[in-house]
Amino acid sequence: MPGGLSLRVDTKCPVGFSSDIDYAIECGGNLAGRACRGHGTVLVQRLPFSRLADRVRQNFSAVR
């Protein structure tokens, strides 16, 4: 991330990040999120893994 920016994502979405990113789980009110800060690369999956797996399973079943 350029300039040491901060990025918060839903805890249900897998996140990959380079070693120069600081990572923490932060809670605020009823919300919990993953906070990534620093200079480096952050990879975020748009769908939570469980929903992605459901969609793959649905489409795989339709092909058979």
Short mmCIF file of the C-alpha atoms (twelve columns), coordinates in Angstrom:
data_MODEL
# 
_entry.id   MODEL 
# 
loop_
_atom_site.group_PDB 
_atom_site.id 
_atom_site.type_symbol 
_atom_site.label_atom_id 
_atom_site.label_alt_id 
_atom_site.label_comp_id 
_atom_site.label_asym_id 
_atom_site.label_seq_id 
_atom_site.Cartn_x 
_atom_site.Cartn_y 
_atom_site.Cartn_z 
_atom_site.pdbx_PDB_model_num 
ATOM 1  C CA . MET A 1  0.000   0.000   0.000   1 
ATOM 2  C CA . PRO A 2  1.459   3.361   -0.907  1 
ATOM 3  C CA . GLY A 3  2.344   5.877   1.774   1 
ATOM 4  C CA . GLY A 4  1.750   3.579   4.736   1 
ATOM 5  C CA . LEU A 5  -2.032  3.722   4.377   1 
ATOM 6  C CA . SER A 6  -4.447  1.716   6.496   1 
ATOM 7  C CA . LEU A 7  -6.957  -0.805  5.111   1 
ATOM 8  C CA . ARG A 8  -9.781  -2.465  7.053   1 
ATOM 9  C CA . VAL A 9  -11.578 -5.535  5.745   1 
ATOM 10 C CA . ASP A 10 -14.246 -7.928  7.023   1 
ATOM 11 C CA . THR A 11 -12.835 -10.748 9.166   1 
ATOM 12 C CA . LYS A 12 -14.644 -13.334 7.000   1 
ATOM 13 C CA . CYS A 13 -12.601 -12.469 3.908   1 
ATOM 14 C CA . PRO A 14 -9.192  -14.130 3.644   1 
ATOM 15 C CA . VAL A 15 -6.350  -11.639 3.418   1 
ATOM 16 C CA . GLY A 16 -2.793  -12.172 2.233   1 
ATOM 17 C CA . PHE A 17 -0.130  -9.561  2.820   1 
ATOM 18 C CA . SER A 18 3.590   -9.008  2.452   1 
ATOM 19 C CA . SER A 19 5.907   -9.200  5.463   1 
ATOM 20 C CA . ASP A 20 6.219   -5.413  5.757   1 
ATOM 21 C CA . ILE A 21 2.493   -4.988  6.551   1 
ATOM 22 C CA . ASP A 22 1.342   -4.732  10.181  1 
ATOM 23 C CA . TYR A 23 -1.784  -6.806  10.789  1 
ATOM 24 C CA . ALA A 24 -4.286  -6.699  13.650  1 
ATOM 25 C CA . ILE A 25 -7.877  -7.620  14.407  1 
ATOM 26 C CA . GLU A 26 -9.749  -4.570  15.690  1 
ATOM 27 C CA . CYS A 27 -13.187 -4.398  17.286  1 
ATOM 28 C CA . GLY A 28 -15.457 -1.383  17.377  1 
ATOM 29 C CA . GLY A 29 -19.009 -1.629  18.664  1 
ATOM 30 C CA . ASN A 30 -20.605 -4.716  17.096  1 
ATOM 31 C CA . LEU A 31 -18.078 -4.811  14.263  1 
ATOM 32 C CA . ALA A 32 -14.785 -6.659  14.042  1 
ATOM 33 C CA . GLY A 33 -12.327 -6.198  11.218  1 
ATOM 34 C CA . ARG A 34 -8.791  -6.866  10.102  1 
ATOM 35 C CA . ALA A 35 -6.590  -3.809  9.927   1 
ATOM 36 C CA . CYS A 36 -3.555  -3.784  7.637   1 
ATOM 37 C CA . ARG A 37 -1.073  -0.895  7.798   1 
ATOM 38 C CA . GLY A 38 2.261   -0.140  6.227   1 
ATOM 39 C CA . HIS A 39 4.095   -0.158  2.919   1 
ATOM 40 C CA . GLY A 40 3.612   -3.343  0.917   1 
ATOM 41 C CA . THR A 41 1.057   -5.552  -0.797  1 
ATOM 42 C CA . VAL A 42 -2.343  -6.621  0.557   1 
ATOM 43 C CA . LEU A 43 -4.523  -9.225  -1.206  1 
ATOM 44 C CA . VAL A 44 -8.240  -9.223  -0.393  1 
ATOM 45 C CA . GLN A 45 -10.841 -11.742 -1.534  1 
ATOM 46 C CA . ARG A 46 -14.167 -10.103 -2.243  1 
ATOM 47 C CA . LEU A 47 -16.378 -12.986 -1.069  1 
ATOM 48 C CA . PRO A 48 -16.029 -14.772 2.253   1 
ATOM 49 C CA . PHE A 49 -14.595 -18.232 1.586   1 
ATOM 50 C CA . SER A 50 -17.796 -20.017 2.683   1 
ATOM 51 C CA . ARG A 51 -19.884 -18.107 0.101   1 
ATOM 52 C CA . LEU A 52 -17.281 -18.721 -2.598  1 
ATOM 53 C CA . ALA A 53 -17.347 -22.461 -1.832  1 
ATOM 54 C CA . ASP A 54 -21.163 -22.462 -2.009  1 
ATOM 55 C CA . ARG A 55 -21.090 -20.825 -5.453  1 
ATOM 56 C CA . VAL A 56 -18.501 -23.278 -6.757  1 
ATOM 57 C CA . ARG A 57 -20.543 -26.194 -5.415  1 
ATOM 58 C CA . GLN A 58 -23.749 -24.832 -7.022  1 
ATOM 59 C CA . ASN A 59 -22.093 -24.375 -10.400 1 
ATOM 60 C CA . PHE A 60 -20.348 -27.727 -10.250 1 
ATOM 61 C CA . SER A 61 -23.656 -29.457 -9.509  1 
ATOM 62 C CA . ALA A 62 -25.317 -27.679 -12.449 1 
ATOM 63 C CA . VAL A 63 -22.665 -28.997 -14.871 1 
ATOM 64 C CA . ARG A 64 -23.251 -32.633 -13.951 1 
# 
